[in-house]
Amino acid sequence: MHDNRQIILGGVASAAIEPYRIVAHAPTAGQLKRAISADVPIGVSSDTAAIINTRTDYVAHGPHRLRVGAAVTPGAWLKADANGKGVPASVGDVAIARALQGGAIDELVDVLVQPYKV
């Protein structure tokens, strides 16, 4: 049986956030932004785009989809690139998800959102 339970949290977008992108806390309390590689990721954005100053949800834990910015293999830990897309994490990185399937650049892949320090 496939378990579809997710922990979904929300906040206000400090800038536009595309669907299925890695998100992080913005400098203003309660706000979210599309993550970049230097950020500590907190989840993956929902399936709808968010515009500035609108409420949006993100998956903090559980199965979801993520747009990738590089080729990924099943089982790879993923972190954000400069555009909030998932790319393979290296030792010492804080990853946000684990790939459940492989994918090529700009594809949507199934992931398990689960913060982890590689």
Buried (B, 14 or more C-beta within 10 A) or exposed (E): EEEEEBEEBBBBBBEEBBBBBBBBBBEEEEBBBBBBBEBEBBBBBBEEBBEEEEEBBBBBBBBBBBBBBBEBEEEBBBBBBEBBBBBBBEEEBBBBBBBBBBBEEEBBBBBBBBBBEB
